[in-house]
Amino acid sequence: MSAKLDLKLHVWRQKGPGDAGRFETHEMKGVSDHISFLEMMDVLNEALIAGGKEPVAFEHDCREGICGTCSMVINGEPHGPLKATTTCQLHMRHFKSGDEIWVEPWRARAFPVMKDLVVDRNAFDRIVQNGGFISANTGSAPDGNALPVPKTDADLAFEAAACIGCGACVAACPNGSAMLFVAAKASHLNHLPQGQPERAARVLGMLDQADAELFGNCTNHYECGAACPKEIPVRVIAELNRDYAKAALAVEEPRAAGGGDG
Amino acid sequence: MKLDAKIPAGPLAEKWDRHRFELKLVNPANKRKFRIIMVGTGLAGGAGAASLAELGYQVDAFTYHDSPRRAHSIAAQGGINAAKNYQNDGDSVWRLFYDTVKGGDFRAREANVHRLALVSRNIIDQCVAQGVPFARDYGGLLDNRSFGGAQVSRTFYARGQTGQQLLLGCYQALERQVGAGRVRMHVRKEILDVVVEGGRARGVVTRDLVTGKIETFAGDAVVLATGGYSNVFYLSTNAKACNVTATWRAYKRGAGFANPCFTQIHPTCIPVADEAASKTTLMSESLRNDGRVWVPARKGDTRPPHQIPEAERDYYLERRYPSFGNLAPRDIASRAAKMVCDEGRGVGPTGRGVYLDFADAVKRVGKQVVSSKYGNLFDMYANITGEDPYSVPMRIYPAPHYTMGGLWVDYNLMTTVPGLYAAGEANFSDHGANRLGASALMQGLADGYFILPYTVGDFLAKEGPSKVAADADCFRAAAKEAEDRTKRLMSIGGKRSPDHFHIRLGKVMWEKCGMARNKAGLEQALREIPAIREEFWRDLRIPGSGADLNQTLEKAGRVADYLEFAELMCRDALVREESCGGHFREEYQTDEGEAVRNDRDFAHVAVWEHAGDGAAPALHKEPLVFENVQLATRSYK
C-alpha cells in the first residue's frame, strides 16, 4: 500500500558563487511514499517549470548510490537521516506527512557553491592527482596471480576502496576536513603489496594537496564516519596518521610528482 | 559510404599479432606533437586517455560530470570476464571467443571478438597492478564466479561493485596523467558537435555547463567513448545523463550508425512502483547464480509467495532451459519473463514482475554466506522496495540496460570518418545482437587500454598532424550552429518540460521497439515519433538562461537528439526481418516462442548513413563472414 505525504520543503536557492543565497519554501501535497528523495525533487522541479520558474539545480546521476554525484544536506545531515544511504537511495517512506524538510548544499570552504545545491568538488580530483594512484603504465603488469594478496589485506583494502567520493565526510565535519576521503584512498592502496613502493610519497602528496585546497584539519570528531554512505571505517584515519608520521620522519622521501617518465 | 572493416588476413588466432606488427609507429619523440581528443571518461575513455598519455601523446579529455570518476561505468555490478582459466574448468581464449559470438547470436565480427577474448587476460593483469581490489580466496589468489550465459567460471568481481573498482583504477591512472600535465581534463563540458572537414575529423564543439560558453577544441584524432543510448526508453538502468548526443552528432557529420535496433533488456531489475519513477534499478544478474526465478503456475494466483506450495510454482527458466536454467542469457531470460507476465502469471501490484527466490540458497549455505556474496545488492533492494529479500522473494522485471548498436567502426575502431574513433559501448563492434554478462567492462577496457593506443598511433603516423586550428572556418561554422540551436531551444517559449516529451517518447519506444517488436507497431512508432518531435519544438519550456548552469537546457538538448535518433532505431528494427538476440520480431518465432534467425538474408551489420534532415537515411550492409564458427541455432536447453 502506498501513502501520500504532505510536506513543507525549505530548499536552498543561490544564483551563483557571488550570491548570498536563501531558503525558499514549497508546500508539497500528495507525495507518493514509493518514490526517492530525488524523485520528490523532480516532482518539485516539474511543478516549478510548469509555473515558469527556474527549477532547483541539484546534482545526481546514477540514482543507484554508487556514482557519488548526489549531494544534499537534509535536515542538517549529509545524505539525510538514513544510515549508510546516499540521497538518491533515500525513499520518502522514511518521512511522514506534515514533516518540514530543510535541504541545503554541502557546506565547506573547499567546496564552493556553484548554484542552488550544486558545489564544486574538484579539489578531490586534485588530491588524487597528488599520489592517489599506483604508477603502473598500461602493458607493464605481471600476471594477476603472480602476487597473492592475503585475504585480510584484500578485505581491508576493499573496505576503504568503497569510497564513492561524494564529499559527505567533508560536509559533516565541523572543520571541513577531507581526512576520511584522503585516508580511505591511502588505506585502499597502502594495504596492497602493489601500493608499497609509493606508500610514503602517496600519503605526503595527498595531505599536502588537501592542505592547499583549504580543507580543515582532523580533530577526531568522527562525524565523517557517521555521515559516510559507504560506512568507510574511521580506522583509516589512524592508519593515515601512522603512515604520515613514518613518512615525515624518513629522510628525503620522494614526493609523488605525477607520472614519471610514461 | 564505403565499409572496409580492415580485418587482417591470416588465421584468426594470429590476426591481432600480425596487425600490431603491420601498424605504423609514431617515433617516441614525435608523440608529444600530436593532440588526441577523448570524449567521455568511463572505462573506455578513461583507460584510453591514460594509456595514450602514458605513451607521450597530448590528450584533451572531456566529461559532462564534475569529475571523471562519475561515468556510468561505475554502476556495473557483476563482474568482468577474462579467459584466464584460473579455475582449470576448461576455459580458453577460444571458448570465450566462441561464447561471445554465440551469445551475440552470430551478429558480431569474428576477428574483433577473438581479439577481445585475447586481450581480456591482459586487462585483469593491468587492473591488479593498479590496485583494483578484486575478490580473492583465502590463499590470496583471484576468485571467479560464473555468470549469465557461460558454463565456466571466468568472471572476476569486486563484490557487487566491480564497475566502480575498475573505473577507480582507470580514473587514478588518468588523474596521474593529469597531474603529470599530459592530459588536460575538461570537466562539466558537454560535446555538442564533431567537426569534420576535408574528409577528416578535426575536433569538437563543447558547451561549458557552468558558464554556457560554446567552445571549440582541435585535435589530430577524436575518440568518442560516450556510452550507449538506453535512455531513449526514458526508464532504463542507465544514469540520468547518459545520452546519444555525441554519437548522433557524429552520425549527422558522416559517421555510419550500425545496428541501432540491437538493445539489451536486462532481466533482473526492480519493477517500477510509481509513475514518478525516474529510472529502473538493476539487480546484478550474478544473483541468478543462487536465486531461482519463478511465478505461480496458475493464472491470477494472488497468494503471497510463501503460501504457494512447490507443486504450484513454475520455475520456468529451469523448466524450459534445463542445461542453463537460471543462468540463461539475458535476452532469453527477459523474453521468458515477459511471456509469463503476458499469460497473466506475473506478480506484484502491477502484474509485471517475477520472483527471484533465495530461500533454497539460504537453506543450503546459510544467510551469512548469501550475505557475503550479495549483501550490498540485498540492502539496495530493501532500501528501494521496503521489503526484506532474505525472507520474501525479490520481485524483478526486465528493463533497458545496454545498447549493442553504436557507431560503425573498422577493426581499428575507426568510424567511417577518418580520424574519428568510437570505443566502448559507443561502438557496435563486439557483442552482436546480444551482450553476455560481464562483457561490457571487458570491452570498454580492451578498447581503451589495449587497442586504441596502437590503432590511433597508426593513423597519426600515416596521416600526420591535422593542422586545422580551433578558430578555423569549419570550427566557427560548427560553433555557430551549436549556438543557434541552443538559442532556438531557449526561445521556444512553450509550456512543457523536456521530461514531459522524454517520458512520452520512452513509452512509444518501450511498447513498440522494446522487448518484442512487430511491423505494425514499428510503423506506428515511426508516425508517432515525428509528431512528438514536432510538438517538442513547438511547446518546450526552458526557464532561466543559456549563459549559466541550466540543467533543463542540458536535458532539452539530449531529448531533442533522442527524438531524432529514435526514428532510426525503429527503422532499423523494421527492416531487420528476423529475430536475433535482443531484437525479437514477433513475426519470426517458433511455436514455443523461440527466436528464428534468418542467416541467409540478415547475416550482416546494418549501417545507416545520414542523408540530410527530413530525408530517408541510406542503408549499407557489411556482410558477416564466419570462417571459424558454425552458424547454429542458439540453444540453451
Contacts between the chains, C-beta under 8 A, distances in Angstrom:
chain1	res1	chain2	res2	distance
A	2	B	273	7.7
A	2	B	274	7.2
A	16	B	548	6.8
A	32	B	274	4.8
A	32	B	276	6.2
A	34	B	273	4.4
A	34	B	274	4.2
A	34	B	277	7.9
A	35	B	274	5.2
A	35	B	276	4.9
A	35	B	277	6.8
A	36	B	278	7.7
A	36	B	384	7.8
A	38	B	278	7.1
A	39	B	274	7.8
A	39	B	276	5.1
A	39	B	277	6.7
A	39	B	278	5.1
A	42	B	276	6.7
A	42	B	278	5.7
A	42	B	499	7.5
A	43	B	276	5.7
A	45	B	497	7.9
A	46	B	497	5.7
A	46	B	499	6.6
A	46	B	500	7.9
A	48	B	543	7.4
A	49	B	497	4.4
A	49	B	541	6.1
A	49	B	543	6.0
A	49	B	552	6.6
A	50	B	495	7.3
A	50	B	497	7.3
A	52	B	541	7.2
A	52	B	543	6.2
A	53	B	543	6.0
A	54	B	543	4.5
A	54	B	544	4.4
A	55	B	543	6.8
A	55	B	551	7.1
A	55	B	552	6.0
A	57	B	549	5.7
A	57	B	551	5.7
A	59	B	66	7.0
A	60	B	240	6.3
A	61	B	65	7.0
A	61	B	70	5.9
A	61	B	72	7.3
A	61	B	239	4.2
A	61	B	240	5.6
A	61	B	241	5.4
A	62	B	72	6.5
A	62	B	74	6.8
A	62	B	75	4.7
A	62	B	239	4.4
A	62	B	240	7.8
A	63	B	239	7.2
A	63	B	240	6.4
A	63	B	278	6.5
A	63	B	279	5.2
A	63	B	281	7.6
A	64	B	75	5.5
A	64	B	281	5.7
A	64	B	282	7.4
A	64	B	380	7.2
A	65	B	380	6.7
A	65	B	383	7.9
A	66	B	74	5.6
A	66	B	75	5.3
A	66	B	161	6.5
A	66	B	163	7.8
A	66	B	164	5.6
A	67	B	70	4.8
A	67	B	72	7.3
A	67	B	74	5.2
A	67	B	75	6.6
A	67	B	239	6.4
A	68	B	69	7.1
A	68	B	70	6.6
A	69	B	65	7.0
A	69	B	66	7.2
A	69	B	70	5.2
A	82	B	383	8.0
A	84	B	379	7.8
A	85	B	383	6.4
A	89	B	380	7.0
A	89	B	383	5.1
A	89	B	384	7.1
A	91	B	383	6.8
A	91	B	384	6.7
A	91	B	386	7.3
A	93	B	386	5.7
A	114	B	210	6.3
A	114	B	549	6.2
A	115	B	548	7.1
A	115	B	549	4.5
A	118	B	549	6.5
A	120	B	66	7.1
A	121	B	66	5.8
A	121	B	67	6.7
A	122	B	66	6.8
A	122	B	67	6.8
A	122	B	187	6.6
A	124	B	67	6.9
A	125	B	67	5.3
A	125	B	68	7.6
A	125	B	69	7.6
A	125	B	175	6.0
A	125	B	178	7.5
A	125	B	185	7.4
A	125	B	187	7.8
A	128	B	171	7.5
A	128	B	172	6.2
A	128	B	175	4.5
A	129	B	175	4.7
A	129	B	176	7.0
A	129	B	178	5.4
A	129	B	179	3.5
A	130	B	179	6.3
A	132	B	172	6.0
A	132	B	175	6.8
A	133	B	130	7.5
A	133	B	172	3.7
A	133	B	173	6.4
A	133	B	175	6.5
A	133	B	176	4.5
A	134	B	129	7.0
A	134	B	130	5.4
A	134	B	131	4.6
A	134	B	172	7.3
A	135	B	176	6.6
A	136	B	126	7.2
A	136	B	129	3.9
A	136	B	130	5.2
A	136	B	173	7.5
A	137	B	51	8.0
A	137	B	54	4.7
A	138	B	47	7.6
A	138	B	50	7.1
A	138	B	51	4.2
A	138	B	54	6.0
A	138	B	126	6.0
A	138	B	173	7.7
A	138	B	449	4.9
A	138	B	450	7.4
A	138	B	453	6.9
A	139	B	122	7.6
A	139	B	126	7.6
A	139	B	450	7.9
A	140	B	129	7.1
A	141	B	122	7.5
A	141	B	125	4.0
A	141	B	126	4.8
A	141	B	128	6.7
A	141	B	129	3.6
A	142	B	125	6.6
A	142	B	129	7.2
A	143	B	125	5.7
A	144	B	84	7.1
A	144	B	124	4.4
A	144	B	125	4.9
A	144	B	127	7.7
A	144	B	128	4.3
A	144	B	134	7.8
A	144	B	142	5.6
A	145	B	84	8.0
A	145	B	86	6.4
A	145	B	141	5.1
A	145	B	142	5.8
A	147	B	128	7.6
A	148	B	136	7.8
A	148	B	139	6.4
A	148	B	140	3.1
A	148	B	141	5.6
A	149	B	136	5.9
A	149	B	140	5.0
A	150	B	140	5.1
A	151	B	136	5.5
A	151	B	137	7.1
A	151	B	138	5.2
A	151	B	140	6.3
A	154	B	133	6.0
A	154	B	135	7.9
A	154	B	136	4.6
A	154	B	140	7.3
A	157	B	131	7.4
A	157	B	133	4.8
A	158	B	133	4.2
A	158	B	158	6.9
A	158	B	159	7.1
A	161	B	133	5.0
A	161	B	158	7.9
A	161	B	165	6.1
A	161	B	168	6.8
A	162	B	161	6.9
A	162	B	164	7.9
A	164	B	164	7.3
A	165	B	67	7.0
A	165	B	69	5.7
A	188	B	131	6.9
A	188	B	133	7.0
A	189	B	131	5.1
A	192	B	131	5.1
A	192	B	133	7.3
A	194	B	128	7.3
A	194	B	129	6.0
A	194	B	130	7.5
A	194	B	131	5.2
A	195	B	131	5.7
A	256	B	179	7.9
A	257	B	179	7.7
A	257	B	180	7.9
A	258	B	176	6.1
A	258	B	177	7.5
A	258	B	178	8.0
A	258	B	179	3.6
A	258	B	180	3.3
A	258	B	181	6.9
A	259	B	53	7.6
A	259	B	54	7.2
A	259	B	176	5.2
A	259	B	177	5.6
A	259	B	179	6.8
A	259	B	180	3.1
A	259	B	182	6.6
A	260	B	180	7.5
A	262	B	53	7.0
A	262	B	54	4.5
A	262	B	55	6.9
A	262	B	56	5.9
A	262	B	177	7.8
A	262	B	180	7.2
A	262	B	182	6.9
